Amino acid sequence: MKNVALVADYMTRDLITLSPDTEINKAMHTLLRHRISDAPVVDAEGSLVGVLSKKDCLRAAIEASYYRDWGATVARHMTRDVATMEAGEDILTAAERFVNGSLRRFPVLEDGRLVGQISRADVLRAMADSWK
């Protein structure tokens, strides 16, 4: 039987991450500077505690404009309930999760710690590689 590729084989490991204590204005500029739509939020131990998206930043910007205060942190605006994948999950299962859902990428965990991120394109590349 042919070896099945795993999420860990195709995920991106070099991620831009944020701290929950980062000021939201700084986090927003990080997303814009790196041209990314969201970033995982990790605590000091490297555990995933949320994700901050551009949409979350827009909500924060509206709130900041209303109250004239940019002092809020990422923790206040991030999404806390985050769907994830495990590094050891097989690519076919990952592909099914993408097809059956609306997410474009998932943070990848191993032993509860953030180790990467996998996107639809990564999974599609893995599927194409399996047919070579």
N, C-alpha and C positions, 0 to 999 in steps of 0.2 A: 504494500500500500504506500502511495506517495505521501511524503511528509506534508502536513498542512501548515501553511504560514500562520503566524500568530500576530496579534496586534503589535506586540513588541518589535516584530521584524520590520514594520512599516511606519510606526509612529514617529513623530517629530519629538526629539528630545531637548532641543535647545529652545526653551520657552521664555517669553517675557512674562514675569509674574509680578504680582502686586502684594503688598502687605495690607492687612485690614486697617492698620493705623495710618496709611498714606492719606494725605489730604486729597480730597476728590478732584480738585483743580489740577494738581500734579499728575494724578492718575489719568485724567482725561487727556492731558498733553502727552503722556506716555503712549496711549492708544493712537493718538493722531500722528505722533512722530514716527512710530513704527508701522503705521498703516495697517493696524490690526483691528478687528471688530470687537474683540473681547480679550480678556486676560484672566487666567486663574488667579485666585487670591489664596495665598498660603500663609500659615502661621510660622512661628520661629522653628518648629520641628519639621517643617516641610509638608504638613498635612493640609489637604485641600479644605478650605472653609467656605469657599464661594467662588463666583465668577462675576467680574464687572464687565458689562457690555457698553457699547456706545449708547444704546437706548437707556441704560441705567444712568449714564452721564447726562443725557438730555433731561431726564427727570430731575437730576441734581442741579443742572443749570437753570431750569425753570424755577425750582425752589430757591436757589441762590439769588436769582433776579428778583423774586418776590420779597425775600427777607433781606436782601443786600448783604449776604454773608456766604462766603466760600469756605467757611471753616469746617464743614462736615468731612468725615473720613469715608474711606472706601467701605468700611464695615456697615455704615449706615445705609448705603445705596446698593450694595452688591446683592446678587441673587444667591441665596443660601442653599436652596434645594437644587442640587446639581446632579444631573444624570451623568454617570461615568461608565467607563469600560475598564476591565482588568487587562493588564499586560499579557497575561497568558490566554486570553480569549482567542479563539480561532477567527480567521478572517471571514469565513462564511457567516458565522454568527454576527460578526460586526456588520457585514453587508446587509444582513436581514434587519438589524436594528436601524440602520440608516433608511432602508426602504420603507419600513413600517412607522417611521417617525419623521419629524420635521427638522431635527437638528442637523447642522452641517459639520459639526465637530464634537468630539467628546474628550474631556480630560481623561488621562489613563493613569490608573493607580496600580501599585504593587505593594503589598503588605500595608495598605492604608495610606501610603505616601504617593504624592504626585510624581510621576516619572516621565510623563510625556503627554502628547495630544495626538489624536488621530482624526483625520478629516475624510470626507467622502472621496476626495481625490486620492488620498493614500490607499484607501480600501480598493478603489477602482484599479489603481496601479498594481496592487497585490493580486487582484483577480486576473488582470491582463497577463501578469508575469506567470501565473499558474498555467496559462494556456500556451506558453512558448514552446 
